[in-house]
Amino acid sequence: MQMRIVSCYMDGREIEPLVKAGADELYTSVPGLPSFDETYLRGITVAGAIRRIHALGKKALIAVNSQQVARDPRGLRALQRRFYELDDAGADAFIVASPSILSLLRSGSRKLRADLHLSSVQPCFNTAALRFFLRLGVKRLILPTQLAPLEARELLALCRREGVETEIFDYRFFGCVYVNGRCNLHQPRFHTFRNTSEGGALCRCGSGSPLRVRPLDAAAGRGKETAAIAGRLALRMGRGGAPRLYNAAAFYDFFRLGVGWLKYGVRKDSPEVKALRVRQLREMADLAEDLRAKYGHARARRLFIDHMTGWNKP
């Protein structure tokens, strides 16, 4: 089955271009439901966005993936009502991280029509954890970026047996291997540093200009090697880049293992960049499928890696 694309959107004007670019599902975050990124939909009501997405024959998802969920009983009831409102408005799925929210929905007065997806912000690393979340009603597992494909093999096998969908982030455009519910570097309220990247993410302290990393006491004759390592560190620590475990080989291995969904999730990108990235995701997933069909997995993997290594698209 063809790998499908899920993309973030944060403005009503992004919906049609993203669908045209190849997105099969669109997700956003909305006021009243706690989101890890703390940025919310603008330019359109969430009900209006859901109607527009459905009119285009696609699915509308809502991210509720904050781990910081502190509510008194009254607040929890209000949170529950907000889920019901969006469920009635036609939301197809909620992307959830906190077990407390999953438990709240399970104990509610009604069952949601929408599906529940487990966010990578709540990293699920083994089958014991996955079985726990399946009991809470999760229908899709979004794999944490810390897992290499072979490490995720048993998780993916259990998902297939249980009829649970699986999803990964695109490796080229999602640059942090540490994004999960235990990482507070992304929230300015958790630190006092001022010289950080746009948006206040401490782990992107050099994004405004190249971060200077200089090797010390390098062995004689190894200058080029250490310079290359320093360059990679500067990119990863200062301006993003592919996470440690995510590269072309990892993507193809996840594809081979049957992951069904590929996510583009850089919410702060411009509408034009979002559409461009989604088109490239569609091209990349189609390339993997075309190569597999022509050559089988072993040769297709080598060809895919070669192609992506030389792929110079912006």
N, C-alpha and C positions, 0 to 999 in steps of 0.2 A: 504494500500500500504506500502511496506517495507520501513523503514527509510534508506536513502542512506547517504554515507559518502563523505565529501569533505575534502581534505587535502592540506596543504601547501607543496611546494617543492622549493628548492633553488639551486639545482644542477641537471644536466642532469642524473647523475647516480642514482638519487632517484626515477626516474619515474617508471621503471619496478617493483622494490620492493614494492612501494606504491600501485600500481595497483594490484599486486599479493596479497598484504595484505588485499585488500578489498575496496580501494578508487574508487569512481565512477566519481569524478571530482578532478582535480588538479589545484591549483592556485599558482601564483608567482607574483613578482613585477619586473619591468624592467626599465632600464635607460630611461629617457625622459618622464616618466609619474610619477607624484609625489605620493609617498607611505608613509603611516604613519610610517612604521617600518624603512624606509631608508636603507634596505638591498635589494640586487638585484640578479637576476638569474646569475649563473656562470656555466662554463663548457659546455655550449651549447647556440646557438642562440635561441632567443624566437621563431622564425619561425621553427627551427629544433625541438624544444620542442613540439610545437603544432602538428607538423606532427607525432612525435613519440607517443604522447598521443592519437591522432586520430587513429593511426594504431592499438592501443590496444583497440579501441572501447570506449574510455572515452572522457570527455570534458575538454577543456583547458580554464582556467579563468585567468584574469589579474587583480591584485589589484592596484587600483588607488585611494587609500583611505586616502590621506592626506587632512587635512583641511587647510594647509598652501599653498594656491594657489594664488600667486601674480605674475601676468604677465601683461606686456603692450600689446597693440593690436597685435603687431608682435609676441610676445611670445604666445599669445592665439591662433593665427593662426598656429604656429608651433605645439602647443599641440594638436590642432584639427587634423592636418595632421598625427601626431603620432598615434592617435586613428584610423584613416582611414587605415594606414599602417598595424596595427595589426588586424584590422577587415578583411582586404583583405588577411592577412596571415592565417585566419581561427579561430581567438579567438572566443570562444563560448559565453563569457560574460565578462563584466568589473564590478569589485566591486568598487563602487564609494561612496564617503562620502560628497564631497562638492556640495551644490546646484548650485554653479557657473559653475562647470563642467557639471552637468546635463543640465543646461540652454544652455551652449555652444554647447553641442551635439544636443540639440533640435533645435537650430537656425542654424545649419550647412547646408552646401550645399547638403548634402546627409544624408539619414537615415542609421544608423548602422544596419548591419545584426545581430550582436551580441546583446544579452540581457544585461540589466543593473540591477545589484543587489545593494541594498542600504546597505552600510556597517554599522556595529554596532558602528563604530567610529562616525557616525552621528546618535546619538540615537533618535529613533522614539518611543515616549512614548504613543501616543494616535491616534485615528482615524482621527482627523483633520489634524495632521501632515502627516499621511499616505496618505490621499487623495491628499495632496499637492505633495507628491513625486510620486504618481501614475500618476498625470497629466504630470509629467516630464519623464514618460516612464519606471518607475521601474517595474521589473517583479518578483523580489524576495526580501523579507524583511529578513534581518539578525537581529534577535532580540538583543537589548542591554542587557548585562548581569545584568543590574540593575533591570530588570523586573522579578518579580515572575510569575509563570504560570497563576494564576487567574487574575493578573493585565494585562496580555497580552491577555486575553480571547476575548475582543472585537476586538482587532487588528487581531487576528487569524481568527475570524469570518468574518471580512471584507475581508481579504485575500482570504478566501474560496469563498466568493460571487464573487470576482473580478477575480478569477483564478490566483492569485498571489502565488508563492511558498514561503515557510517559512523555516527558518534555525536557529539553535541555536549552540553555542559553547559547546563542551564537558565539563562537569563540573569538571572532575578530573584533566585535564591537562592544564586548562586555569585559571591562578591564580589571576587575577586582576579584581575586580568588578568596578574599576573606569576607565577602558579604554573607552574613547570616545574623541570626537574632542575638548573637553574643558580641557582635562587633559594634562598638560605639564611636568609632573614628569618624563616622559619616554625619554625626549629629553635633552641631556646634555647641549645644547646651551641655555636652559632656566634656568639653575641654575649654581652655582659656587662651589658646594660641590665636594670634591674629593674622600671621603671615601664612595663610592657607590658600587653597585654590578657590575658584569661583564656587559659591554655594557653601563654603565653609568646611569642606571635607578635609580633615587633618591628613589623611593618607594621600592626598593629592597636593601636597604643599608646594610642588614646583611646577604646577600645570601652566602658570602664566608664562614661563620661560623654561628652557631646558635646565633640568637639575644637574648640577656639576658633581660628578662622581669621578674621583681620581685614584687609581691604584697606587699603593705605596710598596716599596721594596720588591718590585716585580723581578723575577728571575731573569738573568741575562738571556736575550734572544727570544723572549716571550712577550715582547711589547704589543704585537698585533693582537695576540690572544687576550691579554688583560684589557686592552683598549675595547675590544668587542664586548667583553663581560661587563666592563664599566658602562658601556653604552646601553646594554640591556637593562642593567640595574637602574640607570637614570630614567629609562622609559617606563619601567614597571612602577618605580617608586614615585615618579613625578608626573607622568602624563598618561597613564593608562597602559594600553597594550594587552595582548592576550594573556589571560591568567596562566599560572605556572603549568597546569595540567591540560589546558585547552589549546590545541593546535589542529592542523589539518588531519593528522593521523587520528587524534582523539575523536574529531567530528566523524570521520568515516567509520570508526569502530562503533560509535554510538548508533550511527545509521545502520550498520550491519546487525547490531544487536536488536534492532527493531523499534528504536525510539520514534514516536509518531509525530512529535511537535517540536518545532524550532522557534525559539523566542528572541525577538529583538526588544530590548528593554531600556534604552537610554532615553529617559523621559525628557531631559532638558535639551535634546537636539532640536534643531529647527525643523519645521514641517518639510522643507525640501530635503534635508539630510535624512529624516525618517523614511520618506518615500524611496530615496536612493538606496538606503540600506536594505529595506524590505525587498526591493527588486533584486539586489545582489544575493540576499538569502534565498530567494526563489531560484535564481540561476545556479547557486551553489548546490542546493538540494536536488535540482533537476540534473545537474552534472553527475552527482553521485549515482543517481538512479540510472541515467543513460549508460554510464561506464559499467555499472553492475550488470545491466541487461546485455551488453555487448561482450564483456570479457570475463564475467564471474568475479567474485569478491577479491581473490588474491591479486590478480593483475589490476583490477579496477582501483584497489586501494593505492597501489604504487602510482598509477597514472593520476589519480585524484590529488595525491600529495604533491606530485611534480607540478601539476597545473596550478594548484593554490599557492605554491611557493613562488611561482612566477607571476601571480595575478596582481597586477599593479593598479587595479581600480581604486579610486579614492574612497 
